[in-house]
Each structure stands twice: as structure tokens, then as C-alpha cells.
């Protein structure tokens, strides 16, 4: 088998890269170890920056997003029992975000790839990458009960934090930076109307909470919980009771509860691997970096990685120039570290940290009051939330 770019991983970053390359006439095959149904079963956040929505429009998959997605021009900060709106639209000169589930983004990209007749090899096992430090890299894997070798010009590692690509690098080739937070997010998905038409980020003495949504009839809620907690030990009733305790009176009154469709606990970490290029292997998305979900930067950073990578590969094949691929890692990391900083700061501001004592809540409240009372401070928050320019 032969292709120009072998993409490892059929999540949103791998699928988006495949579409960007296809529209420029660059051939790519995607290799995914899970089934398509499994990929679509992953429950992820879905707050899209303008850069991401523009990319989805660019590859021709934005129609359903614009029909079913929820444009948000602001969000609420809840602290000390009161809500304060951050007006993204006015603070950023008219920008907004789009609430549209990552699962739906993946579904749209899958459908576009299938409609174009492009090759995606799901349920590939024993995937290994070889000779990426030479001009003739290749990928070996099992599919359909047979071994395959895929020869290519480049390998794109879009296979996530636990994927094979970063794990295949020689010892000492990459520097990893990591911060693991001492709590997780217990998430609950329910077919109930959202408690509010925009997101509510809540700082409470009992811990952080987030009120989000997937549609006008489907809601997603999160609670900060200890890492030792198990989702199966949280009944739906216990979840709703705890959420009420972290909300303001008007939100408690508006909250509609119901049976959960899905419930899980996600740990929080900040992680960056440098560099992101190794010969003819490139890392993108979660394979290279993880952010806490506070502020929803994960998918958006992955999308900009893919934009930079697709531009670099297209430049190489169309102009025979290596300038883009030579600067890929540096360009990505400049944006990634800004996203990491924002996610770390917003997480530190909104959560309760064990052992910090009563002074921590007082300091958080003081900073939150400053944020909502100072237009320059609110503007910094809004600019980072809607996404910094490429």
C-alpha cells in the first residue's frame, strides 16, 4: 500500500487533517484501532472557537453545525452566590463561540470522508510506525485478519495521549511537561432542557460546577469531585442534589432534572510534549498536548495544529518547500502554551484545591470580583475564551 500521508487516529483531528489534505489534492489514508461506532461513542465537550468553525466550513462540513449548533455571545461566572455575565461579543469586537458537540463534529467529518470515497481503516490492530527519521517511513498493522504495510512520505500522529506515535519516539527525543490536578470532573448527560441559555461556570465553597448543553433539549453538567470518587457510586439523585448546592437560587429554581444518559469522571491534567516533529513524523492534538477542560481549549488547539500541519504538507507537495514542516512545531507550540496558560489559570481560579484553607476562597473571590468589575480584565478573559488569532 502507498499514500502520501499516513494519518494515525480517526478522531476529529485526524479526520479534519484528512479533509484539508483531500481538498488540496494530497492523498491520505487514516488508520484507527477502534471501530467507527466506538469513536462516535466518546462523549466530549463542544465549545468551538471561530477558528475551528471556520475550518469546518473550509472543508465543507459546517452546514449541520450552523443549523443545530448554539452560537453563544457570552457566559456567566457564578461566585459568592451571584452570577455575572461575560459579554464575549462586545468585549472582542463581535466574536462568539459555537456550542456543538465534539461527537457531532466527528460524525460530520466521517460522513464527508465516506461521501468522498476516502479510505479509513477502522479496527486496525498492532499498529507500529517505522523509519520516520528517513525519507521512506512506513506503518505496519493488522486489518481484516491480514498484515499490511503502508508506505508513505509523512506520518501524522493524531492518535491521542495514549497512542502509538509519541510512544514510538526514542528515549530522550521529547521533553514532557505535566501537571496533574488533585480532582476530576464528574459529568452527567441528560435529555433535559438546559438550566440557562448560556454556560454557567460556578465557583463555590463546595467545589466547581459547570452547566453546559448540547442542544435546546439535551444538557451536560459537571461537578468537581475527588479523584478517589467512582461514577457508579454517584446516583442521579445525588448528582442533582449536589449540583443544586453549587448554584445560585435562580439557577436552582430553573434546573430540570432527569435520568442520566451517560455519567463518567474525567481527570484533569496539563501536558505538553516538545518538539512536535521528528523527521517525517508529526504529532498533533492530544498526542502532543492535553489541557484541563476548563475553557474548552482541547479540540480547538487540535484544530489549529491540524491547520498548521495541513498547510505545511500542502506546501511541501505543491511547492517542494520544506519551510512549513520545518517551522511546524515552533508555530504550534507558541499557540499551545498560550492555551495551556489560560486553561491552567481558569482552572486555578474556579476550583477548590485540597489543603489551601479559607484564604484561597477569599483570594479567588477577590480576583473574580476584579475580573467582572474591570473591563480590561474582562477583555483578557473574553479574548482567550473565544480563541486567540492564528
Helices and strands as residue ranges (DSSP letters): E 5-8, H 12-23, E 28-31, H 36-41, E 47-48, H 50-58, H 63-68, E 70-72, E 74-79, E 82-87, H 88-91, E 97-99, H 102-115, E 120-121, E 125-130, E 138-143, E 146-151, E 154-157, H 164-167, E 175-190, E 200-202, E 209-213, E 219-225, G 231-233, H 236-245, H 249-254, E 260-274, E 277-278, E 281-283, G 285-287, E 289-290, H 298-319, H 323-350, H 358-373, H 375-386
